[in-house]
Amino acid sequence: MSRHPTFRAPEPLIRAFDAARDRWLLSRLRRIQPAPPSWPLEPAHTSRAEIIWPEKYPEKWLGPLLHGLRGLVTVRHSPSLVMQGPVALGVLRTSDVERPFAVDISDYHPVDESIVDQVCCYFKWQHDIRGYPFGSVVPGGYVGADMAVYRFASVLRSPSAARAPTLYGRFNMSLGTRARTRALEVLRDQHRIDFVGEPRTIRYSRYLEEASRSALCLDLPGNGNLCFRLVDYLAIGAAIVTMRPKNALPVPLRDGHEAFFFKEDLSDLVDLCEDLLARPDELIAARAAAASYFDRFLHSSQLAGYYLSTLFDRAR
């Protein structure tokens, strides 16, 4: 019997096709909308307020927050405001007051003590769940890896759709190397659950599609406890297993509702996943809860509402 070699298109052609496919999809998909405001704002406050923001900032991290803020108040850029390392300095300006604030996107728990006492509010993304001895430091939330997730999620969300009974996870091994390496070793050395994943990343749209087709999705820390993957999973309404949090979000994730937590030493990871894969009705509820959590608390409009509400409270 003759064997025919499998044809694979050249990699540049595959990348060009994927890029064209993404452009076509994104031009036709509507953005998912937030739930009603979780942090309602008084029109009298927002109509006379503006945010002054640096001209240059990391768009990948802070772009979603700025997008949400622009939908609620005027945002003006100033050359006098700059990033100080991983900390963006901003100002809330109203007719009668100016309040400086900071947004710290560092991957690590410590805050910049040279800044923390100079601002009314210090939004810390990797906010240590144990807290800080500074009254201005509050959880800063987190964002997905790309604003495209808002459009892809509109077709990938379906809590009750049939999914493969697998655990899914792809990881960049240059980040969170120790935890990710150990987790992949644990999953490869067992035969009780089907793990679909590998230590490399793929195009963003394909990763989201793959995740949406699996019954369970694995989140692991990067350099910090929180990473884009968790927010991406919430946005598309995945059933998530993740390490018990070391960081605080503005509203905590609930174990057994929006996500399922395993121990830092991974000793219960396989047991947890095996048990969950045998309970499809619970996973359907978890997917709905994950999408609802994103819409209520981490959608760019909601995150901006939380920031403004916190700043207005501090400005009184």
N, C-alpha and C positions, 0 to 999 in steps of 0.2 A: 504494500500500500504506500503510495506516495504521500509525503507530508509537505504541505504548503506553508512557507514561513508566514508568521503573523505580520501584517503591515502596520506600521506605526508612522504617523505623519511626523515630519521634522518638528522639533520643539518650538522654533520661532513661529511656524504655521499654527501650531496648537494654541500658543499664547495669543496670536492675532485673532484667531477664531473666538477664543474665550472673551477677549476684550470687546469684540464686536457683539457677541451674544449679550454681554453685560449691558452695553449701551442700549441695545434694543429692548431688553427687559426693563431697565430702569426708566426708559422713556414712556413705558406703558403702565407701570405699576404705581398705585397711589400709596402715599405715606400712611402708616398707621397713625391714628389720632390718639391723643391722651384721653384718659378718663376725666371727669369733672375735676377741677383743681383741688388737689389735696392740701394746698396752702393758699387759700383764697386771699386775694389782695384787694385793698380798697382802691377804687378808681381815683379817689382824691389823692392817694399817695402816688400811684403810678403815673398819673397825668402830669405831675409836676416834678418827676424824678428822672434822672439820667445816670447812667454808669459811664465813668471815664476809665478807659482801658488802654493798655500798651498798644503801640502800633505793631510791634512784632511779638509773636507768642507762638507756642507749638500748636498749630492748627489741629493736628490729629487728636490731641488730648483736650484742648480747650475750645475747639470749634463748636462741638455740640452744645456746650454751655452758652457760648456767645449767641448761637442760633436761637436758643430758647429765650435768652434775655432780650434780644432784638424784637421778639414777638410781644414783649410786655412793657418795655420802657425804651427810651432813646439810648443808644450806645454811641459814645464818641471816643475816638482814639486820640491819644496825646503822646507826643514825643518825649514828654517829661517823665512818663511812666515807663519803666523797663522791667524785664524779668530779672530777678536776683537769683541766679541758679535755677532751681526748679520751682521757684515761687513767683507767681504773677501778682503784681500790686495794682489794685484798682481803687476807685473812689465812688461812693454813692453820693450824688449831689441832688439836693432838693432846693426849694426856694429859700430855706432858712438854715440849712446845715450841710456840712460835708463830712463824710465818715470814710476814712481809709479802711480797706480790707485787703486780705491776702488769700490767694488760692495756691496751696502747696500740692504739687503733683508728684513729689518725690516718691520713689518706690519703697521708702523706708520709714520707720515709725518716728524718729526724732523730728522735732520742729526747729525752725530757725529762730533761736532765742533773740537774735538781734532785731527781728521783725515783730515777733509775737506781742511785745508790749507796746508797739507803736500803732496797732490797728484795733479797730473795734471788734473785728471778727476775723478769725484765721481759719479758713476752711481747709481741713486736712484730709486728703484723699485716703491715704493709708493710715487711717485713724486708729491708734492702738485702743483696743477694746477696754484696756485697763484705765484709760483716761490720762489726763495731763494736769499738772499743777498750775495751769494757766486758764483763767476764766474766758479768754477770747477764743480758745481752740474748740472747734465743733467738727463733726463729721462732714466731709465734703462730697460724699457720694462717689460715683464712678460712671464711666461711659463705655459704649461699645467701641469696637475697633474701627468702624467706618459708618458714616451717616447712611450709607447704602442699606444698612440693616433695616432701616425704617420702611423701605420699599419692599425688600425681599421678604420681610416678615409678614407682609400683607397676604402673601400666597403660601407661605410655609407654615403658618399657624393652622392647626387643626387637631385639637386635643384628642378626638376619638378616632382619627384616621389610623388605619392599620400600619404598624411599624415592625421592622425586623426585631426579634427578641435578642437584641445585642446591646452591648455597652460600647459607646463610641468615644474616641478621643484622639486628636492629633495635636502634637506639641512641638514648639520651637525649643530645641534642647540647649540653646545658648542662654535660656532664662530658667530660673528655678531648677537648675540641673539636678541637684541632689534629690529633691522630692519627685521630680518627673522620672528620673532614671529608676529610682526604687519602685515607683508605681508600675512602670512598664515591666520591670522584672517580675513583680508579684503577679501581674496579670498574665504574663507569658508562661509562668511556671505552674499554672493551674488549668484544670480541664472542666470546671464546673459551669462557667459562663463563657459566652462567645464574645470576645473583645475584638472590635474592629478599630484599628488605629495604628499609628506608627510615629516614630520620632522625626517627623518632618511636616511642614505646612504645605498647603495647596492654595489655589486661588480662592479668594474670600467667598465668592458666590457658591463655589462647589463645596467648600467646607460647611457653609450654612445648609445647603441641600442635603449633604450627607448626614449632618447632625439631625435634621428634621425627619430622616427616615429611620432613625434608631430609637428603640424604646427608652434607653437611658443614655445620658451624656455625662462624661466625666470632666470635671473642672479641677485643675491643680494650680497651686501658686506659681507665679512667675518670680521676679525679683522681690515683689511684695506679695502679701497674702491675697490681695485683690488683683484681678487682671481683666483685660477686655473680654475674654472668653465667657466669663460668668454673665456679664451683661448681654452679650450676644445670645447666649442660651435663653436667658429670661425673655429677651425681645422676641425670639421666634417661638416661645412657648414650649421649651424642651423640659423633660423630666430630668432633673439635675442631681448628681451625687457630687459632693464637694467636701473638702476638709473642714472640720469644725472651725468656725471663723475666729481669727485673731484680731480682726479689724471691725470697726463699727460703721455701719451705714446710717443715713438719716433715719430710716425705719428698718429695724432688724429683719433679716430673713428668718422664717420660722421653720425649724426642723420638722420634717414630716408634712409640710404644707408647700412652700415655694421651692424647697430643696430638701435633700436628705444628707445628713452630715456623717462622715466617718472620722475615725481617730487619726491623729497626726502620724502615729506609727504604722498606719495602714492595716493593722491587725484584723480589723472587721470589714475591710473593703469588699472582699469577695463574698463574705457572708451577707452583707447588706445588699449587694447587687443581685445575688441569687434569690434572696427573699423578695426583692422588689419586682424582679422579672416574672415571678410567679403570681403577682397581684396586679394584673393589667388595669383593673378599675381604679386602683389607687394612683397609678401612673397617669391615667386620664385626668383625674382631679388635680394632680400636681402640675400637669401642663397648663391647665386653665389658670391655676393659681400663679404660676410663673409669669404668664403673659399679663395677668391682671396686676401683679406687683410692678412689672415694668411700666405699664400704662399709668399707674397711680403714683409712682415714686421716682422712676429713673428716666422716663421720657424727657427729652430735652426741655419741654415746656414745664414739666413738673419740677425738674431739678432747678430750673431758673426761678420758679415760684418759691421754692424752698429757700434759695439764696436770698431773694429779695425780701421775703417774709422775715427771715432771720435778721437781715440788715435793718429793716424798718423797726423791728423790735429793739435792736441795739441803739438805734438813732434817737429813741424817745427819751 
